[in-house]
Amino acid sequence: MKHRKFKTIAYFTLLFTVYCFLFSILPNKVEAADASLYLVPSDDTYTVGNTFSVEVRVNSGDVAINAAEGTLVFDTNDLEVRSINKNSSVFSLWVQEPTFSNSLGTINFAGGKPSPGFTGATGRIMTIVFKAKSAGSANVTFASGSVLADDGKGTNILTNMGGGTYTLSARKITPVPPTEEKYIPPSAPGQIPAAPIVSSPTHPDENKWYPNSDPEFNWKLPSDVTGVSLLLNEKPTSNPGSISDGLIESKKYENIEDGEWYFHIKFKNENGWGEITHRKVLIDTKLPEPFQVVVDNENDPTNPIPIFLFETTDSLSGIEYYEVKLNEEKATTTPQNIKNNPYRPLPQPPGKYKLEVKAYDKAENYSSASTEFEISPIKGLEITKIPISIRTGETLSVEGKADPGITVRVYIQNLLEKEPILEKIKADSNGKFVLIYDKTLSKGDYVIWAQAEDERGALSEPTKKYDLEVGLPPFLKFGKIAIDYLTTIITLLVLILVLVLGVIWSWQKIKERRKKMRKEISEAEKALYQAFEILKEETEEQIAKLDGKPGLSEREKKICNDLKEALKISEKFIGKEIEDIEKELKL
């Protein structure tokens, strides 16, 4: 107990001494910063039985740091730590070497660096190699941690600790066609057993490397076998001995070290021990060596095809291939191509990128490295003339200015479609370009923009997007005046509406006029009847006076009678005409 207490006091004394040494040579000022400890990758999917690596990194928060420590915890039912590698670490001094416990499920570290310390967002502290043990979800989290600023005071600026969640999937074993019958007949009388026929569900191909360190072997027992002798070692030809391991038909080994192993087996019957089978097993659970990715943009930030340099080794099974992800786009190539010809992607547009490289060995273990870079745009161009609308079938013309001889990419996109139409033209010696697009554009709304492209495939920033309306073709044309379908239809509708309103207005006026005429005729009729009655009465009165007057000549009598007759006819005619007028007004 006293010894353990002494070790604890000694550990903290050493930690304090190293920190004091580091702080004594540090500057005394630090800006406010938010540092963090995190894992890379923070999530991924792995196969049970395989190993995978997780990097512990530090983000200094844009200020210098001189030390960091932490404790990680994990579930021992899901994961097992195989090794910890601190190569390429940003820390050179270790108060506590990285250690782990697979019984407690803990990982501890405490490292530092003298002034000027470390400044950056992706500082690698160490790499942990885990083995996936069981299917499910496995968490690796920080139980505690600190990041100390390079300010002479050891200010803890840690504000965030990010763990990882990993999906562990069961291994898919492809069934191996049986090479032997289910029933193996006994040996001929007086003969020793033949060499056993061995298969392996975990390592089916004896010439292939596997990341599984728990090999399993199966075989069938002939009916006359009385003993089985087994041996697993690193020698290609060995005799498992004359002691039987029992009448068994399978054998599983656990936690076998990496390397080339051989499984030796033989049967025994009443005639003695038979021939030996030697079955090779290749195991590699170690990851390829850590490496870095270097971006060579040939001293030109606008270079659209940067060179990526990376290389690593695997001491056991060897590097099989590299997987490259450029903003989630994948490409693969063989190790020899990488060694002799650095990787170059297709031309990329301007923007920020992340390149991730995974180096796989022949057992499918991999180490990863990543880098971020940016491609700058070349000089842009200008669109100087572009219509706001054209008709279907009409030629589209776009004019602009760019550097002489540059390739101009003009994009024409219907807003209802995902992909734009791309047309390329060359600017002339004066930098002027004119695109004449004579293909028919369907009716709709479009946007048009342009981009400069040089001989390397480097691009400029795109121009702003211009709106274009494509309408129906002209319906009628009078010289330079064109009337289209829409204008014609609107005009006809307006004319019909005016005509209808005119008819309604005229009919209303006629009705009002008839009503007024009917009233005036009625009044005239009454006045006429009254006047006629008065005239009739006066005429009759005067005739009566004449009739009674003595000495009336025959001529006078005749005039008087004619007048009476005319009065009757007039009364009848006027009455008939008034009736006809009334009939017309009623229609």
Secondary structure by P-SEA (a helix, b strand, c coil): caaaaaaaaaaaaaaaaaaaaaaaaccccccbbbbbcccccccccccccccbbbbbbbbccccccccccbbbbbcccccccccccccccccccccccbbbbccccccccccccccccccccccccbbbbbbbccccbbbbbbcccccccccccccccccbbbbbbbbbbccccccccccccccccccccccccccbbbbbcccccccccccccbbbbbbbbcccccbbbbbbcccccccccccccccccccccccccccbbbbbbbbbccccccbbbbbbbbbbccccccbbbbbbccccccccbbbbbbbbbbccccccbbbbbcccbbbbbcccccccccccccccccccbbbbbbbbccccccccccccbbbbbcbbbbbccccccccccbbbbbbbcccccbbbbbbbbcccccbbbbbbbbbccccbbbbbbcccccccccccccccccccccccccccbbbbbbbbccccccccccccaaaaaaaaaaaaaaaaaaaaaaaaaaaaaaaaaaaaaaaaaaaaaaaaaaaaaaaaaaaaaaaacccccaaaaaaaaaaaaaaaaaaaaaaaaaaaaaaaaac
